[in-house]
Amino acid sequence: MIRILILNTQDPKRDDFFNDVDSPLQEQWLYHAVADGILVNSLLRDPNFKTHVDVNHIGITWISWESILTNVVTGIDKSF
């Protein structure tokens, strides 16, 4: 099993739940967290990695509050 941890220091920091709701969408933490999840899925499914990744067995999981991100990502990206 391959586990990927996304650490993007350019993304906005999450101070608390939804404190950035008044910020423009592209500056909100949730926007970047969901985009990162979709990006990783796209990269893993890239044909250049097909010898290293079984695209029929790519899943998604987060723990704790981030399980909400799982729901959002899978609601947007139907390839999971």
N, C-alpha and C positions, 0 to 999 in steps of 0.2 A: 504494500500500500504506500502510495506517495502522498505526503501531506505538504501542502503549500501554505506558508504563512505570509501574508501580505503586510509589508511594512513600508508604507509610502510616506515619507516625511514631508512631502509637499501638500498632502491633504489637510484640510482644516482639522483642528483638534476639537474633540467633543468635550465641552466643559460640563454639560449636564444634559439631561433629556430635553431635546427640542429647544435649547436656548438660542439656537441660530435660525429659528423658524422665520424671522423677519429679514434674514439675509437673502440675497439673490440665490436662486436654486444652486447655481454652480459653486457657491461658497458654503453650502451646507454639508455637514459631516455625512448625513445619511446618503446624499447624492453620490458622494465619492466612495463610500463603503459599498454601495450597490454596484457602482460602475467598476470597482476593482474586482468584485465577485464575477461579474459578467466578462471582464477582460481575461481573468484566469481561465474561465471556461473556454473562451475563444482560443486562447493560446494552447490549451491542452488538446483541443480538437483540430489544431492546425495540421495539415498534411505533413509538414516537416517533422512532426513528432510521432507520426503513426507507427514507427517501429519501436517507440518507447512507451506509448500510452495506448491502452485498450479503450478506444472511444465509446465502447458499449458499456463500460463500467466506470464512468465518471459520475461522482455524486457530489453532494453539497451538504455541509453541516456546520453549524456554529453552535456555541453554547451560551447559556444564560440569555441576557437581553438580546444578544445578536441573533438568536433564533428568529427574531422578527425579520432580520436581514435575509434569512433563508426564505421566508415567505415572500418577501418583496422580489428578490432575485428570481426565484422560480416562477413568480407571476409574470415577470417581464421576459425572461429567457426560457423559452419552452424546450430547449435542448437538454435540460436536466431530466 
